[in-house]
Amino acid sequence: MYLYFMASVIDQRQEHIEDEFAKMGDWMEKYEYIISLGKELDALDPADKVDDNLIKGCQSRVWLNAKQGINGEVIFTADSDAIITKGLAALMIRVLSNAPASDIASAKLFFLDRIGLNTHLSPTRSNGLQSMVKQMKLYGLVFMAKG
């Protein structure tokens, strides 16, 4: 009998992002790419720009909203008043949005280390990113509990 391991959609997305970053040269090019992701991020509904959706622990203002899709997947939307932070939010949305709540809650976000993001961000941005990840995983747990 053979056991097949199927990578989760989140792992597949992380590997795709790793491949994208591997093709880039220096960190200036990578930052430009992150900024461009933020510029492409869909606008957050003004009704979602409320204090309850602000990420605690971020130096800049970051709003994160989550809702459950028709098939139970979690759909994230976000915005920020800082261009790099908005790009980081877009990157995290690419990885975690439209995935099952249980996968989000248990995701091992290996790509952050592998692309060097954890070592190239300032301490305040790194703390903000970790706060964002924590909040997204918490949403995963909440939607898991709702069934």
VMD Tcl script that builds the backbone (N, CA, C; Angstrom):
set m [mol new atoms 441]
animate dup $m
set s [atomselect $m all]
$s set {name element resname resid chain x y z} {
  {N N MET 1 A 0.838 -1.165 0.000}
  {CA C MET 1 A 0.000 0.000 0.000}
  {C C MET 1 A 0.895 1.244 0.000}
  {N N TYR 2 A 0.531 2.218 -0.812}
  {CA C TYR 2 A 1.277 3.464 -0.892}
  {C C TYR 2 A 0.482 4.582 -0.245}
  {N N LEU 3 A 1.193 5.422 0.474}
  {CA C LEU 3 A 0.572 6.613 1.044}
  {C C LEU 3 A 1.082 7.806 0.256}
  {N N TYR 4 A 0.184 8.604 -0.199}
  {CA C TYR 4 A 0.553 9.788 -0.961}
  {C C TYR 4 A 0.351 11.017 -0.091}
  {N N PHE 5 A 1.328 11.870 -0.109}
  {CA C PHE 5 A 1.211 13.125 0.624}
  {C C PHE 5 A 0.817 14.201 -0.364}
  {N N MET 6 A -0.290 14.831 -0.076}
  {CA C MET 6 A -0.761 15.918 -0.927}
  {C C MET 6 A -0.493 17.226 -0.196}
  {N N ALA 7 A 0.329 18.062 -0.791}
  {CA C ALA 7 A 0.624 19.352 -0.166}
  {C C ALA 7 A -0.649 20.187 -0.116}
  {N N SER 8 A -0.813 20.876 0.991}
  {CA C SER 8 A -1.994 21.735 1.116}
  {C C SER 8 A -1.886 22.884 0.128}
  {N N VAL 9 A -3.021 23.500 -0.131}
  {CA C VAL 9 A -3.044 24.643 -1.035}
  {C C VAL 9 A -2.152 25.757 -0.475}
  {N N ILE 10 A -2.098 25.896 0.835}
  {CA C ILE 10 A -1.253 26.917 1.454}
  {C C ILE 10 A 0.223 26.611 1.192}
  {N N ASP 11 A 0.616 25.356 1.326}
  {CA C ASP 11 A 2.013 24.981 1.046}
  {C C ASP 11 A 2.361 25.210 -0.418}
  {N N GLN 12 A 1.433 24.883 -1.310}
  {CA C GLN 12 A 1.673 25.108 -2.734}
  {C C GLN 12 A 1.867 26.577 -3.040}
  {N N ARG 13 A 1.061 27.424 -2.420}
  {CA C ARG 13 A 1.186 28.872 -2.625}
  {C C ARG 13 A 2.529 29.381 -2.094}
  {N N GLN 14 A 2.941 28.863 -0.938}
  {CA C GLN 14 A 4.222 29.280 -0.364}
  {C C GLN 14 A 5.380 28.908 -1.296}
  {N N GLU 15 A 5.325 27.713 -1.838}
  {CA C GLU 15 A 6.381 27.265 -2.754}
  {C C GLU 15 A 6.407 28.127 -4.013}
  {N N HIS 16 A 5.242 28.523 -4.488}
  {CA C HIS 16 A 5.169 29.384 -5.668}
  {C C HIS 16 A 5.825 30.739 -5.371}
  {N N ILE 17 A 5.550 31.296 -4.206}
  {CA C ILE 17 A 6.145 32.571 -3.819}
  {C C ILE 17 A 7.657 32.421 -3.661}
  {N N GLU 18 A 8.103 31.314 -3.095}
  {CA C GLU 18 A 9.551 31.048 -2.997}
  {C C GLU 18 A 10.197 31.085 -4.377}
  {N N ASP 19 A 9.556 30.442 -5.344}
  {CA C ASP 19 A 10.079 30.425 -6.716}
  {C C ASP 19 A 10.146 31.836 -7.289}
  {N N GLU 20 A 9.104 32.634 -7.055}
  {CA C GLU 20 A 9.094 34.021 -7.542}
  {C C GLU 20 A 10.261 34.813 -6.960}
  {N N PHE 21 A 10.459 34.707 -5.649}
  {CA C PHE 21 A 11.522 35.463 -4.986}
  {C C PHE 21 A 12.904 34.970 -5.387}
  {N N ALA 22 A 13.024 33.683 -5.683}
  {CA C ALA 22 A 14.321 33.131 -6.086}
  {C C ALA 22 A 14.782 33.720 -7.421}
  {N N LYS 23 A 13.838 34.126 -8.256}
  {CA C LYS 23 A 14.176 34.691 -9.569}
  {C C LYS 23 A 14.591 36.157 -9.486}
  {N N MET 24 A 14.360 36.773 -8.326}
  {CA C MET 24 A 14.681 38.193 -8.177}
  {C C MET 24 A 16.122 38.346 -7.695}
  {N N GLY 25 A 16.671 39.499 -8.014}
  {CA C GLY 25 A 18.056 39.761 -7.633}
  {C C GLY 25 A 18.189 40.176 -6.184}
  {N N ASP 26 A 18.384 41.448 -5.965}
  {CA C ASP 26 A 18.646 41.954 -4.622}
  {C C ASP 26 A 17.351 42.284 -3.887}
  {N N TRP 27 A 17.526 42.743 -2.648}
  {CA C TRP 27 A 16.357 43.034 -1.835}
  {C C TRP 27 A 15.618 44.276 -2.280}
  {N N MET 28 A 16.266 45.153 -2.988}
  {CA C MET 28 A 15.552 46.325 -3.519}
  {C C MET 28 A 14.484 45.849 -4.512}
  {N N GLU 29 A 14.840 44.903 -5.355}
  {CA C GLU 29 A 13.884 44.349 -6.321}
  {C C GLU 29 A 12.745 43.622 -5.593}
  {N N LYS 30 A 13.082 42.922 -4.521}
  {CA C LYS 30 A 12.061 42.196 -3.766}
  {C C LYS 30 A 11.110 43.155 -3.060}
  {N N TYR 31 A 11.648 44.240 -2.505}
  {CA C TYR 31 A 10.783 45.251 -1.883}
  {C C TYR 31 A 9.864 45.898 -2.921}
  {N N GLU 32 A 10.396 46.185 -4.097}
  {CA C GLU 32 A 9.568 46.763 -5.162}
  {C C GLU 32 A 8.423 45.821 -5.517}
  {N N TYR 33 A 8.719 44.527 -5.544}
  {CA C TYR 33 A 7.693 43.535 -5.831}
  {C C TYR 33 A 6.622 43.524 -4.736}
  {N N ILE 34 A 7.052 43.567 -3.473}
  {CA C ILE 34 A 6.114 43.585 -2.355}
  {C C ILE 34 A 5.224 44.822 -2.434}
  {N N ILE 35 A 5.822 45.966 -2.758}
  {CA C ILE 35 A 5.050 47.198 -2.903}
  {C C ILE 35 A 4.036 47.069 -4.035}
  {N N SER 36 A 4.450 46.451 -5.141}
  {CA C SER 36 A 3.516 46.279 -6.270}
  {C C SER 36 A 2.341 45.374 -5.888}
  {N N LEU 37 A 2.595 44.373 -5.053}
  {CA C LEU 37 A 1.496 43.521 -4.575}
  {C C LEU 37 A 0.484 44.353 -3.788}
  {N N GLY 38 A 0.990 45.262 -2.972}
  {CA C GLY 38 A 0.106 46.131 -2.199}
  {C C GLY 38 A -0.729 47.024 -3.078}
  {N N LYS 39 A -0.123 47.511 -4.164}
  {CA C LYS 39 A -0.866 48.382 -5.087}
  {C C LYS 39 A -1.964 47.618 -5.811}
  {N N GLU 40 A -1.780 46.311 -5.991}
  {CA C GLU 40 A -2.768 45.482 -6.683}
  {C C GLU 40 A -3.869 44.960 -5.754}
  {N N LEU 41 A -3.675 45.143 -4.452}
  {CA C LEU 41 A -4.639 44.639 -3.483}
  {C C LEU 41 A -5.992 45.323 -3.676}
  {N N ASP 42 A -7.048 44.526 -3.712}
  {CA C ASP 42 A -8.393 45.083 -3.842}
  {C C ASP 42 A -8.664 46.031 -2.686}
  {N N ALA 43 A -9.389 47.089 -2.965}
  {CA C ALA 43 A -9.720 48.080 -1.935}
  {C C ALA 43 A -10.562 47.433 -0.848}
  {N N LEU 44 A -10.287 47.825 0.365}
  {CA C LEU 44 A -11.059 47.346 1.498}
  {C C LEU 44 A -12.335 48.167 1.594}
  {N N ASP 45 A -13.434 47.492 1.814}
  {CA C ASP 45 A -14.712 48.180 1.988}
  {C C ASP 45 A -14.566 49.185 3.126}
  {N N PRO 46 A -14.927 50.442 2.905}
  {CA C PRO 46 A -14.807 51.454 3.970}
  {C C PRO 46 A -15.494 51.038 5.279}
  {N N ALA 47 A -16.532 50.248 5.178}
  {CA C ALA 47 A -17.229 49.771 6.379}
  {C C ALA 47 A -16.356 48.838 7.212}
  {N N ASP 48 A -15.319 48.258 6.584}
  {CA C ASP 48 A -14.410 47.350 7.290}
  {C C ASP 48 A -13.206 48.067 7.891}
  {N N LYS 49 A -13.069 49.359 7.617}
  {CA C LYS 49 A -11.966 50.132 8.199}
  {C C LYS 49 A -12.396 50.670 9.561}
  {N N VAL 50 A -12.598 49.736 10.475}
  {CA C VAL 50 A -13.025 50.068 11.827}
  {C C VAL 50 A -11.957 49.605 12.818}
  {N N ASP 51 A -11.992 50.177 14.011}
  {CA C ASP 51 A -10.994 49.859 15.025}
  {C C ASP 51 A -10.936 48.366 15.345}
  {N N ASP 52 A -12.081 47.677 15.295}
  {CA C ASP 52 A -12.091 46.240 15.587}
  {C C ASP 52 A -11.251 45.443 14.589}
  {N N ASN 53 A -11.049 45.975 13.408}
  {CA C ASN 53 A -10.265 45.280 12.379}
  {C C ASN 53 A -8.807 45.720 12.328}
  {N N LEU 54 A -8.415 46.649 13.192}
  {CA C LEU 54 A -7.010 47.073 13.234}
  {C C LEU 54 A -6.165 45.984 13.873}
  {N N ILE 55 A -5.013 45.715 13.277}
  {CA C ILE 55 A -4.073 44.738 13.828}
  {C C ILE 55 A -3.316 45.402 14.972}
  {N N LYS 56 A -3.376 44.808 16.135}
  {CA C LYS 56 A -2.626 45.311 17.280}
  {C C LYS 56 A -1.170 44.875 17.126}
  {N N GLY 57 A -0.244 45.762 17.421}
  {CA C GLY 57 A 1.171 45.419 17.344}
  {C C GLY 57 A 1.841 45.893 16.079}
  {N N CYS 58 A 1.099 46.506 15.189}
  {CA C CYS 58 A 1.681 47.069 13.970}
  {C C CYS 58 A 1.945 48.548 14.192}
  {N N GLN 59 A 3.105 49.003 13.745}
  {CA C GLN 59 A 3.442 50.414 13.862}
  {C C GLN 59 A 2.546 51.252 12.952}
  {N N SER 60 A 2.316 50.763 11.743}
  {CA C SER 60 A 1.409 51.446 10.824}
  {C C SER 60 A -0.002 50.895 11.045}
  {N N ARG 61 A -0.948 51.568 10.462}
  {CA C ARG 61 A -2.335 51.123 10.607}
  {C C ARG 61 A -2.621 50.049 9.558}
  {N N VAL 62 A -3.068 48.898 10.039}
  {CA C VAL 62 A -3.396 47.766 9.165}
  {C C VAL 62 A -4.761 47.244 9.571}
  {N N TRP 63 A -5.655 47.229 8.612}
  {CA C TRP 63 A -6.993 46.677 8.834}
  {C C TRP 63 A -7.051 45.314 8.164}
  {N N LEU 64 A -7.562 44.331 8.886}
  {CA C LEU 64 A -7.706 42.978 8.358}
  {C C LEU 64 A -9.116 42.519 8.644}
  {N N ASN 65 A -9.790 42.050 7.602}
  {CA C ASN 65 A -11.142 41.536 7.740}
  {C C ASN 65 A -11.180 40.115 7.191}
  {N N ALA 66 A -12.039 39.311 7.769}
  {CA C ALA 66 A -12.202 37.938 7.294}
  {C C ALA 66 A -13.676 37.595 7.264}
  {N N LYS 67 A -14.039 36.827 6.249}
  {CA C LYS 67 A -15.404 36.303 6.184}
  {C C LYS 67 A -15.327 34.888 5.649}
  {N N GLN 68 A -16.387 34.153 5.847}
  {CA C GLN 68 A -16.423 32.778 5.386}
  {C C GLN 68 A -17.111 32.706 4.035}
  {N N GLY 69 A -16.475 32.002 3.103}
  {CA C GLY 69 A -17.033 31.838 1.777}
  {C C GLY 69 A -18.101 30.762 1.734}
  {N N ILE 70 A -18.679 30.583 0.578}
  {CA C ILE 70 A -19.767 29.623 0.380}
  {C C ILE 70 A -19.356 28.200 0.744}
  {N N ASN 71 A -18.109 27.834 0.424}
  {CA C ASN 71 A -17.635 26.477 0.678}
  {C C ASN 71 A -16.895 26.358 2.009}
  {N N GLY 72 A -17.019 27.360 2.866}
  {CA C GLY 72 A -16.392 27.305 4.176}
  {C C GLY 72 A -14.985 27.870 4.230}
  {N N GLU 73 A -14.448 28.265 3.080}
  {CA C GLU 73 A -13.098 28.830 3.061}
  {C C GLU 73 A -13.114 30.221 3.692}
  {N N VAL 74 A -11.955 30.644 4.188}
  {CA C VAL 74 A -11.849 31.967 4.800}
  {C C VAL 74 A -11.316 32.934 3.747}
  {N N ILE 75 A -11.979 34.064 3.623}
  {CA C ILE 75 A -11.596 35.077 2.638}
  {C C ILE 75 A -11.139 36.317 3.396}
  {N N PHE 76 A -9.883 36.690 3.170}
  {CA C PHE 76 A -9.306 37.850 3.840}
  {C C PHE 76 A -9.285 39.058 2.917}
  {N N THR 77 A -9.484 40.223 3.508}
  {CA C THR 77 A -9.265 41.499 2.843}
  {C C THR 77 A -8.478 42.361 3.822}
  {N N ALA 78 A -7.695 43.293 3.284}
  {CA C ALA 78 A -6.852 44.115 4.153}
  {C C ALA 78 A -6.514 45.433 3.481}
  {N N ASP 79 A -6.027 46.349 4.293}
  {CA C ASP 79 A -5.517 47.625 3.808}
  {C C ASP 79 A -4.548 48.159 4.847}
  {N N SER 80 A -3.691 49.064 4.425}
  {CA C SER 80 A -2.750 49.704 5.332}
  {C C SER 80 A -2.438 51.096 4.830}
  {N N ASP 81 A -1.987 51.938 5.748}
  {CA C ASP 81 A -1.577 53.278 5.359}
  {C C ASP 81 A -0.092 53.338 5.011}
  {N N ALA 82 A 0.598 52.209 5.055}
  {CA C ALA 82 A 2.021 52.144 4.707}
  {C C ALA 82 A 2.197 51.196 3.509}
  {N N ILE 83 A 2.947 51.624 2.504}
  {CA C ILE 83 A 3.008 50.855 1.251}
  {C C ILE 83 A 3.650 49.478 1.403}
  {N N ILE 84 A 4.724 49.367 2.163}
  {CA C ILE 84 A 5.348 48.045 2.322}
  {C C ILE 84 A 4.451 47.143 3.158}
  {N N THR 85 A 3.861 47.692 4.202}
  {CA C THR 85 A 2.962 46.903 5.045}
  {C C THR 85 A 1.755 46.420 4.254}
  {N N LYS 86 A 1.238 47.267 3.381}
  {CA C LYS 86 A 0.123 46.862 2.528}
  {C C LYS 86 A 0.558 45.716 1.608}
  {N N GLY 87 A 1.782 45.783 1.116}
  {CA C GLY 87 A 2.318 44.694 0.303}
  {C C GLY 87 A 2.482 43.410 1.091}
  {N N LEU 88 A 2.917 43.517 2.337}
  {CA C LEU 88 A 3.040 42.329 3.196}
  {C C LEU 88 A 1.668 41.717 3.443}
  {N N ALA 89 A 0.670 42.569 3.640}
  {CA C ALA 89 A -0.698 42.072 3.819}
  {C C ALA 89 A -1.154 41.335 2.556}
  {N N ALA 90 A -0.848 41.914 1.397}
  {CA C ALA 90 A -1.225 41.272 0.127}
  {C C ALA 90 A -0.535 39.919 -0.019}
  {N N LEU 91 A 0.715 39.847 0.398}
  {CA C LEU 91 A 1.464 38.587 0.328}
  {C C LEU 91 A 0.815 37.533 1.226}
  {N N MET 92 A 0.451 37.916 2.435}
  {CA C MET 92 A -0.191 36.978 3.355}
  {C C MET 92 A -1.568 36.556 2.853}
  {N N ILE 93 A -2.290 37.477 2.231}
  {CA C ILE 93 A -3.590 37.136 1.651}
  {C C ILE 93 A -3.409 36.119 0.526}
  {N N ARG 94 A -2.383 36.317 -0.300}
  {CA C ARG 94 A -2.117 35.340 -1.373}
  {C C ARG 94 A -1.922 33.944 -0.818}
  {N N VAL 95 A -1.284 33.844 0.333}
  {CA C VAL 95 A -0.988 32.533 0.912}
  {C C VAL 95 A -2.199 31.948 1.640}
  {N N LEU 96 A -2.891 32.754 2.430}
  {CA C LEU 96 A -3.892 32.199 3.339}
  {C C LEU 96 A -5.355 32.356 2.912}
  {N N SER 97 A -5.668 33.335 2.084}
  {CA C SER 97 A -7.071 33.554 1.736}
  {C C SER 97 A -7.601 32.436 0.844}
  {N N ASN 98 A -8.889 32.189 0.949}
  {CA C ASN 98 A -9.559 31.146 0.156}
  {C C ASN 98 A -9.021 29.751 0.459}
  {N N ALA 99 A -8.676 29.541 1.708}
  {CA C ALA 99 A -8.220 28.228 2.176}
  {C C ALA 99 A -9.143 27.794 3.320}
  {N N PRO 100 A -9.184 26.498 3.602}
  {CA C PRO 100 A -10.004 26.035 4.725}
  {C C PRO 100 A -9.502 26.604 6.048}
  {N N ALA 101 A -10.431 26.894 6.931}
  {CA C ALA 101 A -10.088 27.478 8.231}
  {C C ALA 101 A -9.080 26.624 8.994}
  {N N SER 102 A -9.247 25.312 8.953}
  {CA C SER 102 A -8.331 24.425 9.684}
  {C C SER 102 A -6.913 24.507 9.121}
  {N N ASP 103 A -6.786 24.659 7.805}
  {CA C ASP 103 A -5.460 24.794 7.192}
  {C C ASP 103 A -4.804 26.114 7.592}
  {N N ILE 104 A -5.601 27.166 7.680}
  {CA C ILE 104 A -5.076 28.472 8.084}
  {C C ILE 104 A -4.604 28.412 9.530}
  {N N ALA 105 A -5.428 27.840 10.399}
  {CA C ALA 105 A -5.096 27.777 11.823}
  {C C ALA 105 A -3.820 26.986 12.087}
  {N N SER 106 A -3.572 25.959 11.276}
  {CA C SER 106 A -2.415 25.091 11.517}
  {C C SER 106 A -1.250 25.333 10.554}
  {N N ALA 107 A -1.349 26.343 9.723}
  {CA C ALA 107 A -0.326 26.585 8.690}
  {C C ALA 107 A 1.045 26.846 9.303}
  {N N LYS 108 A 2.035 26.200 8.735}
  {CA C LYS 108 A 3.443 26.467 9.050}
  {C C LYS 108 A 3.943 27.359 7.919}
  {N N LEU 109 A 4.165 28.608 8.224}
  {CA C LEU 109 A 4.509 29.582 7.182}
  {C C LEU 109 A 6.021 29.613 6.957}
  {N N PHE 110 A 6.505 28.556 6.322}
  {CA C PHE 110 A 7.935 28.379 6.089}
  {C C PHE 110 A 8.507 29.366 5.078}
  {N N PHE 111 A 7.677 29.894 4.204}
  {CA C PHE 111 A 8.182 30.765 3.145}
  {C C PHE 111 A 8.776 32.065 3.686}
  {N N LEU 112 A 8.309 32.519 4.842}
  {CA C LEU 112 A 8.807 33.775 5.407}
  {C C LEU 112 A 10.306 33.699 5.681}
  {N N ASP 113 A 10.746 32.573 6.207}
  {CA C ASP 113 A 12.182 32.376 6.429}
  {C C ASP 113 A 12.908 32.073 5.128}
  {N N ARG 114 A 12.315 31.239 4.315}
  {CA C ARG 114 A 12.996 30.796 3.089}
  {C C ARG 114 A 13.251 31.914 2.090}
  {N N ILE 115 A 12.355 32.902 2.042}
  {CA C ILE 115 A 12.608 34.016 1.122}
  {C C ILE 115 A 13.424 35.116 1.794}
  {N N GLY 116 A 13.687 34.953 3.101}
  {CA C GLY 116 A 14.518 35.902 3.819}
  {C C GLY 116 A 13.773 37.093 4.377}
  {N N LEU 117 A 12.458 37.025 4.348}
  {CA C LEU 117 A 11.665 38.165 4.796}
  {C C LEU 117 A 11.879 38.449 6.281}
  {N N ASN 118 A 11.949 37.408 7.083}
  {CA C ASN 118 A 12.113 37.603 8.522}
  {C C ASN 118 A 13.424 38.291 8.874}
  {N N THR 119 A 14.442 38.137 8.044}
  {CA C THR 119 A 15.740 38.749 8.348}
  {C C THR 119 A 15.925 40.106 7.678}
  {N N HIS 120 A 15.108 40.446 6.677}
  {CA C HIS 120 A 15.277 41.705 5.959}
  {C C HIS 120 A 14.290 42.796 6.342}
  {N N LEU 121 A 13.347 42.473 7.207}
  {CA C LEU 121 A 12.410 43.488 7.675}
  {C C LEU 121 A 12.969 44.161 8.922}
  {N N SER 122 A 12.618 45.408 9.108}
  {CA C SER 122 A 12.990 46.089 10.349}
  {C C SER 122 A 12.277 45.378 11.497}
  {N N PRO 123 A 12.788 45.503 12.715}
  {CA C PRO 123 A 12.126 44.842 13.852}
  {C C PRO 123 A 10.656 45.239 14.010}
  {N N THR 124 A 10.335 46.511 13.772}
  {CA C THR 124 A 8.935 46.921 13.932}
  {C C THR 124 A 8.057 46.313 12.841}
  {N N ARG 125 A 8.566 46.250 11.606}
  {CA C ARG 125 A 7.769 45.618 10.531}
  {C C ARG 125 A 7.641 44.122 10.769}
  {N N SER 126 A 8.720 43.508 11.242}
  {CA C SER 126 A 8.689 42.077 11.527}
  {C C SER 126 A 7.662 41.769 12.615}
  {N N ASN 127 A 7.625 42.592 13.667}
  {CA C ASN 127 A 6.619 42.410 14.727}
  {C C ASN 127 A 5.213 42.593 14.173}
  {N N GLY 128 A 5.047 43.583 13.307}
  {CA C GLY 128 A 3.745 43.816 12.693}
  {C C GLY 128 A 3.309 42.635 11.837}
  {N N LEU 129 A 4.257 42.083 11.068}
  {CA C LEU 129 A 3.950 40.919 10.237}
  {C C LEU 129 A 3.536 39.738 11.113}
  {N N GLN 130 A 4.252 39.528 12.204}
  {CA C GLN 130 A 3.906 38.425 13.107}
  {C C GLN 130 A 2.522 38.643 13.726}
  {N N SER 131 A 2.188 39.893 14.035}
  {CA C SER 131 A 0.852 40.195 14.563}
  {C C SER 131 A -0.226 39.900 13.524}
  {N N MET 132 A 0.083 40.219 12.266}
  {CA C MET 132 A -0.855 39.954 11.178}
  {C C MET 132 A -1.070 38.441 11.027}
  {N N VAL 133 A 0.024 37.681 11.031}
  {CA C VAL 133 A -0.052 36.225 10.913}
  {C C VAL 133 A -0.870 35.650 12.068}
  {N N LYS 134 A -0.596 36.141 13.266}
  {CA C LYS 134 A -1.309 35.659 14.449}
  {C C LYS 134 A -2.809 35.913 14.316}
  {N N GLN 135 A -3.182 37.104 13.843}
  {CA C GLN 135 A -4.598 37.443 13.690}
  {C C GLN 135 A -5.253 36.581 12.608}
  {N N MET 136 A -4.552 36.318 11.522}
  {CA C MET 136 A -5.113 35.490 10.452}
  {C C MET 136 A -5.325 34.059 10.942}
  {N N LYS 137 A -4.385 33.533 11.715}
  {CA C LYS 137 A -4.534 32.187 12.261}
  {C C LYS 137 A -5.681 32.150 13.278}
  {N N LEU 138 A -5.828 33.231 14.027}
  {CA C LEU 138 A -6.931 33.316 14.984}
  {C C LEU 138 A -8.277 33.283 14.257}
  {N N TYR 139 A -8.371 34.003 13.144}
  {CA C TYR 139 A -9.586 33.928 12.330}
  {C C TYR 139 A -9.827 32.485 11.880}
  {N N GLY 140 A -8.766 31.785 11.503}
  {CA C GLY 140 A -8.909 30.377 11.128}
  {C C GLY 140 A -9.515 29.568 12.247}
  {N N LEU 141 A -9.017 29.777 13.470}
  {CA C LEU 141 A -9.561 29.058 14.638}
  {C C LEU 141 A -11.024 29.414 14.875}
  {N N VAL 142 A -11.352 30.691 14.770}
  {CA C VAL 142 A -12.731 31.138 15.000}
  {C C VAL 142 A -13.678 30.486 14.003}
  {N N PHE 143 A -13.298 30.487 12.717}
  {CA C PHE 143 A -14.172 29.889 11.706}
  {C C PHE 143 A -14.225 28.375 11.825}
  {N N MET 144 A -13.141 27.762 12.332}
  {CA C MET 144 A -13.162 26.319 12.606}
  {C C MET 144 A -14.193 26.016 13.694}
  {N N ALA 145 A -14.179 26.826 14.741}
  {CA C ALA 145 A -15.096 26.622 15.870}
  {C C ALA 145 A -16.559 26.791 15.454}
  {N N LYS 146 A -16.776 27.708 14.491}
  {CA C LYS 146 A -18.137 27.913 13.999}
  {C C LYS 146 A -18.621 26.742 13.168}
  {N N GLY 147 A -17.668 25.924 12.701}
  {CA C GLY 147 A -18.034 24.746 11.919}
  {C C GLY 147 A -18.152 25.065 10.500}
}
mol reanalyze $m
mol bondsrecalc $m
mol representation Tube
mol addrep $m
